[in-house]
Amino acid sequence: MSSTNKIAILYGSETGNSQDFATILSQKLQRLHFATTLLPLGDFNPNDILKVRYLFILVSTTGQGELPRNANETTIGSKKTLWSLLKKKNLPEGFLNHIQVAFFGLGDSSYPKFNFAVRKLHNRMVNQLGARELFDRLEADEQGMAGSNKGTGSGVEAVYFEYEKKIISLLKEKFPMMKDSQGNKINRTEIDTSLYLEPKSYLKLTGTLTEEKPIVNFVGDESVKFGKVVANNKLTAEDHFQDVRQFIFTNCEEPQKEIEYYPGDTALIYPCNFDHDVDAFLQNQDQWLSIADKPLEFTSGVPTSLQCIGGGIVQPLTLRNLLKYHIDIMSIPRTSFFMKIWQFATDVTRMERGQEQLDDQREKLKEFAYDEDMQELYDYCNRPRRSVFEILDDFLSIRLPWEYCLDYLPLIKPRSYSISSGPCDSNIELTMAVVKYRTILRKVRKGLCTTYLSELLVGDNTLRYKIQNNNLIKKELHDHPMILVGPGVGLAPLLSVIKTDNPVISQNIHLFFGCRFKDKDYLYGDKLEKWNSVGKISLHPVFSRDRENSPDTKYVQDVLWKLGPEMTDLLVNGKAVFFLCGTSGRMPLQVRLTVIEMLKKWGGFTDDESAKEFLKEMEKDGRYIQETW
Amino acid sequence: MSQIGLLLIHPAVTTSPELVVEAKAAAEQNSIKIADQFLINKVNEGSVKLKINTYNVIRYLTPEKREEIKFPKKLIGTLNDALKLGGCLYGLSDVYKIDAVVNGFEIIDEASKEYHWIKKQEIKTVPQAISLKSKSVSTADMGTKKLPSFKKAPLPSFKKAPLPTFKKASPEPKVIKAAVLADDLDDDLEDDEDDGVFSDSTKARYLDINNDDEDESIDEDDLVDGKTGNIAMIVCGKSKTKKKKACKDCTCGIKEEEEAEIDNIRSQQDKVVQFTEDELTEVDFTIDGKKVGGCGSCSLGDAFRCTGCPYLGLPAFKPGEAINLNSISDDL
């Protein structure tokens, strides 16, 4: 995406934290009349780097120490990103010497590669390509144990606000004057927070008549496909707490045709809201009702925030369709949402206690928006996982103007799921757990995308998806022995490995699968045991809460340790590939530690250092692969 | 010349009458004549009306700790009305700092004096417009609609809850056009160019590298060596440490704590929602120690409820309205 502003705020965001901070920074700078470009790193047109003079980079780090996907890749089309350009070896030393830069990294020190993404960017851009650093970078730690907030008892937001303060004071000092509408130089002033900043492009009525029930379609992203549901089966027992699904779909247009994908690749799913949720939203904002189905258009093109999500824009463009397909009314809003909407709390007629209550609501919303502590917001929204819709229901004074809804409401983002079917199978199969949990709020919390998928009926042909090729297992490593470790739905991508038949991916596959109970959540238990009995795999199941079937082991790492000599030999002498999948957190760390101990005990490594070094070499060669989420 | 005083009493003080005796004695010493004495909940519900512009001193007596005082905000304006100009209000705290200022009080917080508020001005009833700071700013609909200030009309009590009439329009959000923001530092940066900076055209030729050959790119793993290097530390972190959230596979006990908290809050919810409609209308939100909290905010939704509020986790509701759990329950 092209931009021409001299100040660019670029972010790489996995969960949305960095994006939110970047949005706050952009808002604050705009209120000081600084024109800014706000984009994901991956969608910033690399050619525009020559125009940029001030660059602010906010980036989180994935579990594996890599840049988030939206920093590494474009949403649509070109593969060329700023980062791929900056990594080119032949760039001259001073390539970025026209830029002043400041970095903010967001990480979690419980992961070994803490803030690696920001360090990579920093080292390349500043030390190697000559960008001038405005001030030392800030590294925020979710744990408060490392980085810029080490031992301060402060959260990541305190680090962000430090970053923001430094930037604002530097820019204000450097550019104390600005131009007014007549082009005269005047003192730089700040736009009051009670004024809403109009987005570059927003919605308006087209004035044309709508056709009868036009078919919903999506335009602007050629790479998005429509899928038809072939199967949607529950894999876990009825009385098990978790609902895990086998979900199979084909391409609508060419259901028989092979699709290029390999083990470790993922399907990106674009979910949508349920009609009853959309209706409830419209009832809450009933001033939208009369135009909910009228055709709309953008005043100046599709907003970049919507473009950066991909998947195309819904047609016909109406409020109802936007609410269903693009606006995440069931998501937990962030600070920037409150910054943008607090001034829309204006309706005293819906206030039982009149003006006083209206004032209270305005004040509270503003507090959520501007309190640097973020504690109130955290307690009110994040902890109970309260949705945008529920907030509007609590704050009835809010009357949202529909024209700008794509600017201030969160947008639905696609989610990716590991593919379980064998390579290029036209039946794309997913293994996913339906996300459902409770908080203090009475209504059960549900994951938008997994709930959406779980409710799709066989035959439905409205599923929007893309296939993502991740190139996880290198071709030259096929035929090596494989040690597959995947408790729970971690099994999903491993199934794809095992199903690689033409030719068989490896003659020697060990599968370590773990779950709670043999008769409740032993996903594909029959199939796995059959594969085991015909010698396709060596299966090592373990049940953490099932003493009867798993008397002396609980977790996958326990079984790995039990088979230590054999597995270590495969790793060290057999050049085996070790593929670890599942939820992030403790499991991958425990497995990693177990492997290090195995290398020391049976692999001939005398100390931690040499064992870790060996593991790092394995990673470099693509023999230790971790896919966790 | 003695001053006229008013004593306002939290209902819980009735269990420790010595507080009232002490307050009266102290007033006498300062030659203040306590002319009236009311329970605050009577004032709040409107069964007692305070005289306007009458008192030199108002003292609020409550057993609550200063920082935990819960006081009906809407009464702060009423107290301002009851005071003479320059009159003093004792017994509230900085919890209501904003309401004090908004309602025309000045806060006196000096070591040599007891903490109190002084009535500095009558509350304005004319609306105040939010003024734009820059003349260069043009707004979409500045028009004539203005933000009303806080009304001084006494607000309705819960039980009667008649909607007040408003002469002024609701605040209209103002939108500022994107075009006026376009200050792209055009001129300012011209003289900023260093001699050592390559020209754009020199650099531009590197943009055309259009191959995906990995060999032409550096290995990004070589960019990190695990050392932190120079980073900026934050100067002051004013934020409190957030309550830690349990990990997905928590084993340290936080998960159990969270579960226990949720269970606890839910069982509280179960208790309150068993109230009948009659019971609920009997609830006086201003009296502490009743079935519901004394903050008067229970009906307003979680954003306004206190930490221990039995209604936490339930949607906002109207006072006197029975809560129907069936409509909101959707348990696992």
Contacts between the chains, C-beta under 8 A, distances in Angstrom:
chain1	res1	chain2	res2	distance
A	4	B	184	7.5
A	5	B	184	5.6
A	6	B	184	5.7
A	6	B	185	5.1
A	6	B	189	6.3
A	7	B	184	8.0
A	7	B	185	7.2
A	30	B	181	5.3
A	33	B	134	7.9
A	33	B	180	7.8
A	33	B	181	5.9
A	33	B	183	4.5
A	34	B	183	6.3
A	34	B	185	7.4
A	35	B	181	6.0
A	35	B	182	5.0
A	35	B	183	5.8
A	35	B	184	4.4
A	35	B	185	7.8
A	46	B	207	6.6
A	47	B	204	8.0
A	47	B	207	5.1
A	50	B	200	4.8
A	50	B	203	5.7
A	50	B	204	6.4
A	50	B	207	7.5
A	53	B	185	7.1
A	53	B	189	5.6
A	53	B	192	7.4
A	65	B	224	7.2
A	79	B	212	6.6
A	80	B	210	7.3
A	84	B	217	7.1
A	85	B	206	7.8
A	85	B	207	7.0
A	85	B	209	7.2
A	87	B	217	4.3
A	87	B	218	5.2
A	87	B	220	6.3
A	88	B	206	7.2
A	88	B	209	5.3
A	88	B	216	5.9
A	88	B	217	5.8
A	88	B	218	7.9
A	89	B	216	5.7
A	89	B	217	6.3
A	89	B	218	5.7
A	90	B	206	7.3
A	90	B	209	7.3
A	90	B	216	7.1
A	91	B	206	5.7
A	92	B	198	7.4
A	92	B	206	7.5
A	94	B	196	7.0
A	94	B	197	7.3
A	94	B	198	5.8
A	95	B	198	7.7
A	95	B	203	6.1
A	95	B	206	6.6
A	97	B	194	7.5
A	97	B	196	6.5
A	97	B	197	5.2
A	97	B	198	6.9
A	98	B	193	7.5
A	98	B	197	4.9
A	98	B	198	7.5
A	98	B	200	7.8
A	98	B	203	7.9
A	113	B	224	7.7
A	116	B	224	5.1
A	119	B	223	7.0
A	119	B	224	5.0
A	119	B	229	7.4
A	120	B	220	5.2
A	120	B	223	4.3
A	120	B	224	5.7
A	123	B	223	4.4
A	123	B	224	7.0
A	124	B	218	7.4
A	124	B	220	7.8
A	124	B	223	5.6
A	135	B	232	5.9
A	136	B	230	4.9
A	136	B	231	5.6
A	136	B	232	4.1
A	137	B	230	8.0
A	137	B	231	5.7
A	137	B	232	6.8
A	138	B	231	6.4
A	138	B	232	5.2
A	138	B	234	7.4
A	139	B	228	7.3
A	139	B	231	5.1
A	144	B	241	6.9
A	146	B	228	7.7
A	147	B	228	7.8
A	147	B	231	6.7
A	148	B	231	5.7
A	148	B	232	5.9
A	148	B	233	5.3
A	148	B	234	5.2
A	149	B	233	8.0
A	149	B	234	5.6
A	149	B	237	6.1
A	150	B	233	7.4
A	152	B	233	7.9
A	152	B	234	6.1
A	152	B	237	4.2
A	153	B	237	6.3
A	153	B	239	7.9
A	153	B	240	7.4
A	153	B	241	4.7
A	154	B	234	6.4
A	154	B	237	2.6
A	154	B	238	7.6
A	154	B	239	5.0
A	154	B	241	7.5
A	155	B	237	7.8
A	155	B	239	5.5
A	155	B	241	7.2
A	155	B	242	5.3
A	157	B	239	6.5
A	158	B	234	5.6
A	158	B	237	4.1
A	158	B	238	7.1
A	158	B	239	5.0
A	159	B	234	5.6
A	162	B	232	7.3
A	162	B	234	4.4
A	162	B	235	6.6
A	166	B	232	7.6
A	174	B	188	7.8
A	175	B	185	6.2
A	175	B	188	5.4
A	177	B	188	7.7
A	178	B	136	7.9
A	178	B	183	4.8
A	179	B	136	7.8
A	179	B	183	6.0
A	180	B	134	7.3
A	180	B	135	6.9
A	180	B	136	3.3
A	181	B	136	5.0
A	181	B	138	7.0
A	181	B	180	6.5
A	182	B	136	8.0
A	186	B	134	7.3
A	186	B	135	8.0
A	186	B	136	6.5
A	189	B	133	4.6
A	189	B	134	4.2
A	190	B	133	6.3
A	191	B	132	7.7
A	191	B	133	7.2
A	191	B	134	7.3
A	191	B	137	6.4
A	191	B	176	6.0
A	192	B	130	6.0
A	192	B	132	6.6
A	192	B	133	6.3
A	194	B	130	5.2
A	194	B	147	7.7
A	194	B	173	7.8
A	194	B	174	7.1
A	195	B	130	7.9
A	195	B	132	7.5
A	195	B	137	7.9
A	195	B	139	6.7
A	195	B	174	5.0
A	195	B	175	7.1
A	195	B	176	4.6
A	196	B	173	5.5
A	196	B	174	6.7
A	196	B	175	4.7
A	196	B	176	6.7
A	197	B	175	7.8
A	197	B	176	5.6
A	197	B	178	7.1
A	197	B	181	7.0
A	198	B	140	7.2
A	198	B	175	5.0
A	198	B	176	6.0
A	198	B	177	5.3
A	198	B	178	4.7
A	199	B	178	6.5
A	200	B	178	5.2
A	343	B	171	7.9
A	343	B	173	4.5
A	343	B	174	7.6
A	344	B	173	5.1
A	346	B	170	4.5
A	346	B	171	4.9
A	346	B	172	6.4
A	346	B	173	6.2
A	347	B	170	6.0
A	348	B	166	5.9
A	348	B	170	5.0
A	349	B	170	7.7
A	352	B	161	6.3
A	352	B	163	7.7
A	352	B	299	7.5
A	352	B	318	5.6
A	352	B	319	7.4
A	353	B	74	7.6
A	353	B	155	6.4
A	353	B	156	6.9
A	353	B	161	7.7
A	354	B	151	7.8
A	354	B	155	6.4
A	354	B	156	7.0
A	354	B	163	6.2
A	354	B	164	4.4
A	354	B	166	7.2
A	355	B	148	7.1
A	355	B	150	7.1
A	355	B	151	4.8
A	355	B	155	7.9
A	355	B	164	6.9
A	355	B	166	6.5
A	356	B	73	6.9
A	356	B	74	5.1
A	356	B	150	7.6
A	356	B	151	7.5
A	356	B	155	5.1
A	357	B	300	7.1
A	358	B	170	7.5
A	359	B	150	6.0
A	360	B	73	7.3
A	360	B	300	7.4
A	360	B	304	6.9
A	362	B	171	7.8
A	363	B	98	7.3
A	364	B	303	5.2
A	364	B	304	6.7
A	368	B	303	7.9
A	372	B	238	6.8
A	372	B	239	7.0
A	373	B	238	6.7
A	373	B	239	4.6
A	373	B	240	7.0
A	374	B	239	7.1
A	375	B	239	6.7
A	375	B	240	6.2
A	375	B	242	6.8
A	376	B	303	7.9
A	378	B	242	6.1
A	380	B	302	6.0
A	380	B	303	5.2
A	383	B	243	7.7
A	383	B	245	7.8
A	384	B	302	7.3
A	384	B	313	6.6
A	386	B	302	7.6
A	390	B	315	7.3
A	393	B	315	6.1
A	393	B	316	7.2
A	394	B	300	8.0
A	394	B	301	3.6
A	394	B	302	6.7
A	394	B	303	6.1
A	394	B	315	6.6
A	394	B	316	4.8
A	395	B	301	7.3
A	395	B	303	7.4
A	396	B	316	7.6
A	401	B	173	7.1
A	401	B	175	7.9
A	404	B	175	7.7
A	436	B	332	6.5
A	437	B	332	7.8
A	438	B	262	6.4
A	438	B	331	7.3
A	438	B	332	5.5
A	439	B	262	6.3
A	439	B	313	7.6
A	440	B	261	7.5
A	440	B	262	5.5
A	440	B	265	4.5
A	440	B	266	7.0
A	440	B	312	6.0
A	440	B	313	3.7
A	441	B	313	5.1
A	442	B	266	7.8
A	442	B	269	6.9
A	442	B	313	6.4
A	442	B	314	6.8
A	442	B	325	7.1
A	442	B	328	4.7
A	442	B	329	5.2
A	442	B	330	6.7
A	442	B	331	7.3
A	443	B	328	6.2
A	443	B	329	7.7
A	443	B	330	4.5
A	444	B	330	5.1
A	444	B	331	6.3
A	444	B	332	5.3
A	583	B	248	5.3
A	583	B	249	7.0
A	584	B	248	7.4
A	585	B	247	4.9
A	585	B	248	4.6
A	585	B	249	5.2
A	586	B	247	6.6
A	586	B	248	8.0
A	586	B	249	4.9
A	586	B	251	7.3
A	587	B	249	6.4
A	620	B	221	7.1
